[in-house]
Amino acid sequence: MDRFKSLPVNQLHQLLEGGPTLLVATRGFEGITNIMSMSFHMMIERKRGLIGVVIGTDGYSYEALHDTGQCVLAVPTYDMASTVIDIGNCSGRRIDKFERFGLTPILAESVRAPLIAECMVNIECEIFDRRMSGHYDGFIILRALHVWVDADREERRTLHHNGDGSFYADGEYVDLRDRIQLWNKYRK
Amino acid sequence: MDRFKSLPVNQLHQLLEGGPTLLVATRGFEGITNIMSMSFHMMIERKRGLIGVVIGTDGYSYEALHDTGQCVLAVPTYDMASTVIDIGNCSGRRIDKFERFGLTPILAESVRAPLIAECMVNIECEIFDRRMSGHYDGFIILRALHVWVDADREERRTLHHNGDGSFYADGEYVDLRDRIQLWNKYRK
C-alpha cells in the first residue's frame, strides 16, 4: 500500500476521461471477491468525482456490487492486456479470479472491495445513483471516495479497447497544456 | 460524402469505448452551427447505439442541442490536436467555429447538425433521454442514427485527453481478438 499515493478526487478526470479499459473489483457480504473487465465508463462530474459505468445485470459482479453498494475501479496497463481479456472470458461464479490470474487483493480504506496491487490506479467507489439501472441494463453512477496511484510503476501505458479483443496502448504524448485556456476556467 | 462509409450502429462501440476525444457539432433552428470539444462520454448500450455524454448547461452548444434534440459526434485524429484544444478555448456565441478553424460542414442524412468533413468518424445522434440532465449538469443519453467512417483516411490515431490539455495518441496495436470468448457471446 505504501507505494500508492493518494490523488484528490477532483483530479480523477485526468485518469479516466481518456477512456482506459478498467478492472472492477467487488467483495460480497459473504466475503467472495470478484473481478470483471469493463470499457463502458465515463466521467460525469469532476468536482464530486462521479463516474458512469455499465455493470450488467447478468454478470456475477452485479450482485456483490448492488448488495454492498461498493466496488473498486482499477486501471491495468499494457503488460496486463492478456489478463484483461482472460478476466472477461470467465465467471466469478466458478473461479476465484484473484487466484487464477495471480493478482493480489489489498485492503481498501473505505470500501470492502479490494484494491488490485498490480494495477497502476485504484479508485474506491460507492454507488451514488442507481435510478437508471433498470432502463439501461445496469447503468449506474459511482462516486469516487479515494484515488490511489502507483507513482513508481514503470509501465504506465493504459489500454483502449476497440470492442473486439484488440486494444490501442497509449502512444505519443501530445503536450498542449500551455495552449488550453477556457477549459481550465470551467474546471476550477 | 462519398468517402464516408456507413457502419452498422451496433458496431459503434468499436469506435467509442476506447475513449477518443470528440467534437460535437450542432445547428440551432436559426441556422447557426457550432462545435465543442468533449471527452466526457461513454457507450451505454451497444444494440441500440446509446451513448452517454455531458454537454454542460453553460456552453453555447447546450441550447441548440436541447432545442433541436440533435447533434453530430465527430472523431478527430492526431493531426487535429491543436484544433481540438482551440475549439475548447472559444465560444460559438462570438465566432463561427467552422470558419475560424477551416472545418467543412456536410449535410447529414437524418439530423440538421452538420457532419465535419475533416473528422475520421461522424455519428448522427438524437437525444434519447434527458431525465438526468438537471441532476448532473447536462448529462444526457444520445441515440446514434447513422455512423459514417472515412475508410480512406491515412491518419487514424485518435486522441485521449488527459484532462489538462495533453493527450495520448493511439499507440501500439495489441491484437488479442483470437483470445476473446465470453465478451463476444454477451455482445451477440
Boltz contact constraints between the chains, C-beta under 6 A:
constraints:
  - contact:
      token1: [A, 13]
      token2: [B, 163]
      max_distance: 6.0
  - contact:
      token1: [A, 14]
      token2: [B, 162]
      max_distance: 6.0
  - contact:
      token1: [A, 14]
      token2: [B, 163]
      max_distance: 6.0
  - contact:
      token1: [A, 14]
      token2: [B, 164]
      max_distance: 6.0
  - contact:
      token1: [A, 17]
      token2: [B, 39]
      max_distance: 6.0
  - contact:
      token1: [A, 17]
      token2: [B, 161]
      max_distance: 6.0
  - contact:
      token1: [A, 17]
      token2: [B, 163]
      max_distance: 6.0
  - contact:
      token1: [A, 18]
      token2: [B, 19]
      max_distance: 6.0
  - contact:
      token1: [A, 18]
      token2: [B, 160]
      max_distance: 6.0
  - contact:
      token1: [A, 18]
      token2: [B, 161]
      max_distance: 6.0
  - contact:
      token1: [A, 18]
      token2: [B, 162]
      max_distance: 6.0
  - contact:
      token1: [A, 19]
      token2: [B, 18]
      max_distance: 6.0
  - contact:
      token1: [A, 19]
      token2: [B, 19]
      max_distance: 6.0
  - contact:
      token1: [A, 19]
      token2: [B, 160]
      max_distance: 6.0
  - contact:
      token1: [A, 39]
      token2: [B, 17]
      max_distance: 6.0
  - contact:
      token1: [A, 40]
      token2: [B, 42]
      max_distance: 6.0
  - contact:
      token1: [A, 40]
      token2: [B, 43]
      max_distance: 6.0
  - contact:
      token1: [A, 41]
      token2: [B, 42]
      max_distance: 6.0
  - contact:
      token1: [A, 42]
      token2: [B, 40]
      max_distance: 6.0
  - contact:
      token1: [A, 42]
      token2: [B, 41]
      max_distance: 6.0
  - contact:
      token1: [A, 42]
      token2: [B, 42]
      max_distance: 6.0
  - contact:
      token1: [A, 42]
      token2: [B, 52]
      max_distance: 6.0
  - contact:
      token1: [A, 43]
      token2: [B, 40]
      max_distance: 6.0
  - contact:
      token1: [A, 44]
      token2: [B, 54]
      max_distance: 6.0
  - contact:
      token1: [A, 44]
      token2: [B, 136]
      max_distance: 6.0
  - contact:
      token1: [A, 44]
      token2: [B, 139]
      max_distance: 6.0
  - contact:
      token1: [A, 45]
      token2: [B, 136]
      max_distance: 6.0
  - contact:
      token1: [A, 52]
      token2: [B, 42]
      max_distance: 6.0
  - contact:
      token1: [A, 52]
      token2: [B, 52]
      max_distance: 6.0
  - contact:
      token1: [A, 54]
      token2: [B, 44]
      max_distance: 6.0
  - contact:
      token1: [A, 81]
      token2: [B, 174]
      max_distance: 6.0
  - contact:
      token1: [A, 85]
      token2: [B, 176]
      max_distance: 6.0
  - contact:
      token1: [A, 85]
      token2: [B, 179]
      max_distance: 6.0
  - contact:
      token1: [A, 85]
      token2: [B, 180]
      max_distance: 6.0
  - contact:
      token1: [A, 88]
      token2: [B, 182]
      max_distance: 6.0
  - contact:
      token1: [A, 88]
      token2: [B, 183]
      max_distance: 6.0
  - contact:
      token1: [A, 89]
      token2: [B, 181]
      max_distance: 6.0
  - contact:
      token1: [A, 89]
      token2: [B, 182]
      max_distance: 6.0
  - contact:
      token1: [A, 136]
      token2: [B, 44]
      max_distance: 6.0
  - contact:
      token1: [A, 136]
      token2: [B, 45]
      max_distance: 6.0
  - contact:
      token1: [A, 139]
      token2: [B, 44]
      max_distance: 6.0
  - contact:
      token1: [A, 160]
      token2: [B, 18]
      max_distance: 6.0
  - contact:
      token1: [A, 160]
      token2: [B, 19]
      max_distance: 6.0
  - contact:
      token1: [A, 161]
      token2: [B, 17]
      max_distance: 6.0
  - contact:
      token1: [A, 161]
      token2: [B, 18]
      max_distance: 6.0
  - contact:
      token1: [A, 162]
      token2: [B, 14]
      max_distance: 6.0
  - contact:
      token1: [A, 162]
      token2: [B, 18]
      max_distance: 6.0
  - contact:
      token1: [A, 163]
      token2: [B, 13]
      max_distance: 6.0
  - contact:
      token1: [A, 163]
      token2: [B, 14]
      max_distance: 6.0
  - contact:
      token1: [A, 163]
      token2: [B, 17]
      max_distance: 6.0
  - contact:
      token1: [A, 164]
      token2: [B, 14]
      max_distance: 6.0
  - contact:
      token1: [A, 164]
      token2: [B, 177]
      max_distance: 6.0
  - contact:
      token1: [A, 165]
      token2: [B, 176]
      max_distance: 6.0
  - contact:
      token1: [A, 165]
      token2: [B, 177]
      max_distance: 6.0
  - contact:
      token1: [A, 165]
      token2: [B, 180]
      max_distance: 6.0
  - contact:
      token1: [A, 166]
      token2: [B, 175]
      max_distance: 6.0
  - contact:
      token1: [A, 166]
      token2: [B, 177]
      max_distance: 6.0
  - contact:
      token1: [A, 167]
      token2: [B, 174]
      max_distance: 6.0
  - contact:
      token1: [A, 168]
      token2: [B, 170]
      max_distance: 6.0
  - contact:
      token1: [A, 169]
      token2: [B, 171]
      max_distance: 6.0
  - contact:
      token1: [A, 169]
      token2: [B, 172]
      max_distance: 6.0
  - contact:
      token1: [A, 170]
      token2: [B, 168]
      max_distance: 6.0
  - contact:
      token1: [A, 170]
      token2: [B, 171]
      max_distance: 6.0
  - contact:
      token1: [A, 171]
      token2: [B, 169]
      max_distance: 6.0
  - contact:
      token1: [A, 171]
      token2: [B, 170]
      max_distance: 6.0
  - contact:
      token1: [A, 171]
      token2: [B, 171]
      max_distance: 6.0
  - contact:
      token1: [A, 172]
      token2: [B, 169]
      max_distance: 6.0
  - contact:
      token1: [A, 174]
      token2: [B, 81]
      max_distance: 6.0
  - contact:
      token1: [A, 174]
      token2: [B, 167]
      max_distance: 6.0
  - contact:
      token1: [A, 175]
      token2: [B, 166]
      max_distance: 6.0
  - contact:
      token1: [A, 176]
      token2: [B, 85]
      max_distance: 6.0
  - contact:
      token1: [A, 176]
      token2: [B, 165]
      max_distance: 6.0
  - contact:
      token1: [A, 177]
      token2: [B, 164]
      max_distance: 6.0
  - contact:
      token1: [A, 177]
      token2: [B, 165]
      max_distance: 6.0
  - contact:
      token1: [A, 177]
      token2: [B, 166]
      max_distance: 6.0
  - contact:
      token1: [A, 179]
      token2: [B, 85]
      max_distance: 6.0
  - contact:
      token1: [A, 180]
      token2: [B, 85]
      max_distance: 6.0
  - contact:
      token1: [A, 180]
      token2: [B, 165]
      max_distance: 6.0
  - contact:
      token1: [A, 181]
      token2: [B, 89]
      max_distance: 6.0
  - contact:
      token1: [A, 182]
      token2: [B, 88]
      max_distance: 6.0
  - contact:
      token1: [A, 182]
      token2: [B, 89]
      max_distance: 6.0
  - contact:
      token1: [A, 183]
      token2: [B, 88]
      max_distance: 6.0
